[in-house]
């Protein structure tokens, strides 16, 4: 199975303590996406683990502001739901935590920010994991078809084949939103909503309405998430100058950086750095 150990930065972006997690779970994020789905689906990903007879391991992710459609199996219920099942994960506003217990497996489609709504789906509630209510999806048939395959790539291909016929033509408004979101993720100099509004050629108020309707969270929350992902990735890569890191990512001082980091990640940057060093 593929390992996170040699993964590139984009592969593990958002994964907290990737070195520790790589010793416990196996993640893949490299299955191809059908061209008709590419505007809406960023990637397919799969993860599997076996903690039978071992303590639970808490997996933590600073999720992208995205919706995920997953097929999940395992020896124990997850998210209060008996397995196997198909689940829809709404946008997560803090860190996403799941205790890996027993043996389990997930194959999922990660939609781009705003992609689920543009695809024709209804915006799910934030911080909720629920069965999908999209009448276009034959969830029972999808579940059976995915479970019939053992290989991770084959399971992703089943998801791809089920979703591709449902893909609409992306609207110009969504295409522009997608480009804007990609710029927000990649450009570390973008730290304020007014900067994003200028890029979009619109008012801050209009930008907020656009994000509320398509992404499900505010542009301020999206910017903060991307910059915190940058911060966690830098620390995991060995960055120890926390004051310099905070300044480079737009925080006015280290105290504000520490407060914001702790509010989302759960520990201050200094403690996260210590854990990252301990993880090796």
C-alpha positions as CSV (number, residue, x, y, z in Angstrom):
1,X,0.0,0.0,0.0
2,X,1.1,3.6,-0.6
3,X,2.7,5.5,2.2
4,X,2.5,9.1,3.4
5,X,6.2,8.9,4.2
6,X,7.4,10.0,0.8
7,X,4.4,12.2,0.0
8,X,4.8,15.6,-1.5
9,X,3.5,18.7,0.3
10,X,0.2,19.0,-1.7
11,X,-0.5,15.4,-0.9
12,X,-0.4,15.9,2.8
13,X,-1.7,19.5,2.9
14,X,-4.0,19.8,5.9
15,X,-2.9,16.6,7.5
16,X,-1.7,17.3,11.1
17,X,1.3,15.4,12.3
18,X,1.7,13.5,9.0
19,X,4.8,11.6,10.2
20,X,2.9,10.0,13.1
21,X,-0.2,9.3,11.0
22,X,1.8,7.6,8.3
23,X,2.9,4.9,10.8
24,X,-0.7,4.1,11.5
25,X,-2.8,4.6,8.4
26,X,-2.3,4.4,4.6
27,X,-3.5,7.2,2.5
28,X,-3.8,7.6,-1.3
29,X,-4.7,10.8,-3.1
30,X,-3.7,10.0,-6.7
31,X,-6.7,8.4,-8.5
32,X,-7.6,10.1,-11.8
33,X,-10.7,12.3,-12.1
34,X,-12.9,12.2,-15.2
35,X,-12.6,15.3,-17.3
36,X,-16.3,16.1,-16.9
37,X,-15.8,16.1,-13.1
38,X,-12.5,17.9,-13.0
39,X,-14.1,21.3,-12.5
40,X,-16.0,20.0,-9.4
41,X,-13.9,17.2,-7.9
42,X,-10.4,17.9,-6.9
43,X,-9.4,14.3,-6.2
44,X,-10.4,10.9,-5.0
45,X,-8.7,9.7,-1.8
46,X,-8.6,6.5,0.2
47,X,-7.4,5.5,3.6
48,X,-7.2,2.2,5.4
49,X,-6.0,1.1,8.8
50,X,-6.0,-1.8,11.2
51,X,-5.8,-1.1,14.9
52,X,-7.3,-4.4,16.0
53,X,-6.1,-5.1,19.6
54,X,-4.3,-1.7,19.7
55,X,-5.3,1.6,21.3
56,X,-7.3,4.1,19.1
57,X,-5.2,6.6,17.2
58,X,-6.7,10.1,16.8
59,X,-6.3,11.3,13.2
60,X,-6.5,15.1,12.8
61,X,-6.9,17.2,9.7
62,X,-7.2,20.9,9.0
63,X,-9.7,20.2,6.3
64,X,-10.1,22.2,3.1
65,X,-13.4,24.1,3.0
66,X,-14.8,21.3,0.9
67,X,-17.6,18.7,0.8
68,X,-16.5,15.0,0.7
69,X,-18.6,12.1,-0.5
70,X,-17.4,8.9,1.1
71,X,-17.9,5.1,1.1
72,X,-16.9,3.8,4.5
73,X,-16.4,0.3,5.9
74,X,-15.1,-0.9,9.2
75,X,-15.5,-3.2,12.2
76,X,-17.0,-0.4,14.4
77,X,-19.5,2.4,13.8
78,X,-18.2,5.8,12.7
79,X,-19.9,9.2,13.1
80,X,-22.7,7.3,15.0
81,X,-23.5,5.3,11.9
82,X,-23.4,1.6,11.3
83,X,-21.1,0.5,8.5
84,X,-20.8,0.0,5.6
85,X,-22.5,3.2,4.3
86,X,-22.2,6.2,2.1
87,X,-21.8,9.5,3.8
88,X,-21.7,13.2,3.0
89,X,-19.2,15.3,5.0
90,X,-20.1,19.0,5.2
91,X,-17.5,21.7,5.5
92,X,-15.5,21.4,8.7
93,X,-15.0,24.7,10.5
94,X,-12.3,23.5,13.0
95,X,-10.0,20.5,12.8
96,X,-11.5,17.3,11.7
97,X,-10.9,14.5,14.3
98,X,-11.6,10.8,14.0
99,X,-10.4,8.0,16.3
100,X,-9.1,5.1,14.2
101,X,-10.3,2.0,16.0
102,X,-10.5,-1.6,14.9
103,X,-10.1,-2.0,11.1
104,X,-11.5,0.4,8.6
105,X,-11.5,1.8,5.1
106,X,-12.7,4.9,3.3
107,X,-12.9,5.8,-0.4
108,X,-14.0,9.3,-1.1
109,X,-14.5,12.1,-3.6
110,X,-13.2,15.4,-2.4
111,X,-15.1,18.2,-4.1
112,X,-13.4,21.5,-4.7
113,X,-14.5,24.4,-2.4
114,X,-17.9,25.4,-3.8
115,X,-17.8,22.4,-6.1
116,X,-20.6,20.3,-4.5
117,X,-23.1,23.2,-5.0
118,X,-21.9,23.9,-8.5
119,X,-22.2,20.1,-9.2
120,X,-25.9,20.4,-8.3
121,X,-25.8,19.3,-4.7
122,X,-27.5,21.0,-1.8
123,X,-25.1,22.6,0.7
124,X,-24.8,20.3,3.6
125,X,-24.7,21.6,7.2
126,X,-21.3,22.5,8.4
127,X,-19.5,20.2,10.8
128,X,-22.0,17.4,10.0
129,X,-21.6,13.9,8.5
130,X,-24.9,12.6,7.2
131,X,-26.2,10.2,4.5
132,X,-26.5,12.0,1.2
133,X,-30.0,13.1,0.3
134,X,-29.2,13.8,-3.4
135,X,-32.0,12.0,-5.4
136,X,-29.6,11.7,-8.4
137,X,-27.4,9.3,-6.4
138,X,-28.2,5.6,-6.2
139,X,-26.4,5.2,-2.8
140,X,-27.4,1.5,-2.4
141,X,-26.0,0.7,-5.8
142,X,-22.9,2.8,-5.3
143,X,-22.2,1.1,-2.0
144,X,-22.5,-2.3,-3.5
145,X,-20.4,-1.5,-6.5
146,X,-17.6,0.0,-4.4
147,X,-17.5,-2.8,-1.9
148,X,-17.3,-5.3,-4.8
149,X,-13.8,-4.0,-5.6
150,X,-10.8,-4.6,-3.4
151,X,-8.2,-2.3,-5.0
152,X,-8.2,1.3,-4.0
153,X,-7.9,2.6,-7.6
154,X,-10.8,0.4,-8.7
155,X,-13.0,1.7,-5.9
156,X,-12.2,5.3,-6.9
157,X,-13.0,4.4,-10.5
158,X,-16.5,3.2,-9.4
159,X,-17.1,6.5,-7.7
160,X,-15.9,8.4,-10.8
161,X,-18.1,6.4,-13.1
162,X,-21.2,7.0,-10.9
163,X,-20.6,10.8,-10.6
164,X,-19.4,11.6,-14.2
165,X,-22.8,11.3,-15.9
166,X,-24.2,13.8,-13.3
167,X,-21.7,16.6,-14.0
168,X,-23.2,19.8,-15.5
169,X,-21.4,22.4,-17.5
170,X,-19.6,24.7,-15.1
171,X,-21.1,28.2,-15.1
172,X,-18.8,31.2,-15.7
173,X,-19.5,32.4,-12.2
174,X,-18.3,29.1,-10.7
175,X,-15.3,29.0,-12.9
176,X,-14.3,32.5,-11.7
177,X,-14.9,31.4,-8.1
178,X,-12.8,28.3,-8.5
179,X,-9.9,30.4,-9.9
180,X,-10.2,32.8,-7.0
181,X,-10.2,30.0,-4.4
182,X,-7.1,28.5,-6.0
183,X,-5.4,31.8,-5.8
184,X,-6.4,32.2,-2.1
185,X,-4.9,28.7,-1.4
186,X,-1.6,29.3,-3.2
187,X,-0.8,33.0,-2.5
188,X,0.5,33.5,1.0
189,X,0.4,37.2,0.6
190,X,-3.4,37.1,0.6
191,X,-4.3,37.6,4.3
192,X,-7.3,40.0,4.2
193,X,-10.8,39.8,2.7
194,X,-10.5,43.2,1.1
195,X,-7.5,41.9,-0.9
196,X,-9.6,39.0,-2.2
197,X,-12.5,41.4,-3.1
198,X,-10.1,43.5,-5.2
199,X,-8.9,40.3,-7.0
200,X,-12.6,39.3,-7.6
201,X,-13.5,42.8,-8.8
202,X,-16.4,43.0,-6.4
203,X,-17.4,44.4,-3.0
204,X,-16.6,42.7,0.3
205,X,-20.3,42.3,0.9
206,X,-20.9,40.6,-2.5
207,X,-17.9,38.4,-1.9
208,X,-19.4,37.3,1.4
209,X,-22.7,36.4,-0.2
210,X,-21.0,34.5,-2.9
211,X,-19.1,32.4,-0.4
212,X,-22.1,31.8,1.8
213,X,-24.1,30.4,-1.1
214,X,-21.4,28.3,-2.7
215,X,-18.7,27.4,-0.2
216,X,-20.7,27.4,3.0
217,X,-18.2,29.5,5.0
218,X,-17.0,33.1,4.8
219,X,-14.0,34.3,2.7
220,X,-12.4,35.3,6.0
221,X,-12.7,31.7,7.3
222,X,-11.3,30.3,4.1
223,X,-8.3,32.6,4.2
224,X,-7.6,31.7,7.8
225,X,-7.9,28.0,7.0
226,X,-5.4,28.2,4.1
227,X,-2.9,30.2,6.1
228,X,-3.2,27.9,9.1
229,X,-2.6,24.9,6.8
230,X,0.5,26.7,5.5
231,X,1.7,27.2,9.1
232,X,1.1,23.6,10.2
233,X,2.8,22.3,7.0
234,X,5.8,24.5,7.7
235,X,6.1,23.4,11.3
236,X,5.8,19.7,10.2
237,X,8.6,20.4,7.7
238,X,10.9,21.6,10.4
239,X,10.3,25.3,10.7
240,X,11.1,26.4,14.2
241,X,11.1,30.2,13.9
242,X,7.5,30.7,14.9
243,X,7.7,34.5,15.1
244,X,9.1,34.6,11.6
245,X,6.5,32.1,10.3
246,X,3.7,34.2,11.8
247,X,4.9,37.4,10.2
248,X,5.4,35.7,6.8
249,X,1.8,34.5,6.9
250,X,0.2,37.8,7.7
251,X,-0.2,37.8,11.5
252,X,0.7,41.1,13.2
253,X,2.4,39.4,16.1
254,X,3.1,35.9,17.5
255,X,0.5,36.2,20.2
256,X,-2.3,36.6,17.7
257,X,-0.9,33.7,15.6
258,X,-0.7,31.5,18.7
259,X,-4.3,32.3,19.6
260,X,-5.6,31.6,16.2
261,X,-3.6,28.4,15.8
262,X,-4.7,27.1,19.1
263,X,-8.4,27.9,18.5
264,X,-8.4,25.7,15.4
265,X,-5.6,23.1,15.9
266,X,-6.2,22.6,19.6
267,X,-2.7,23.4,20.8
268,X,-0.4,26.4,20.5
269,X,2.2,26.4,17.8
270,X,5.0,25.8,20.3
271,X,3.3,22.6,21.5
272,X,2.6,21.5,18.0
273,X,6.3,22.1,17.1
274,X,7.3,19.9,20.0
275,X,5.0,17.1,19.0
276,X,6.2,17.3,15.3
277,X,9.8,17.0,16.5
278,X,8.9,14.0,18.7
279,X,7.1,12.4,15.7
280,X,10.4,12.6,13.7
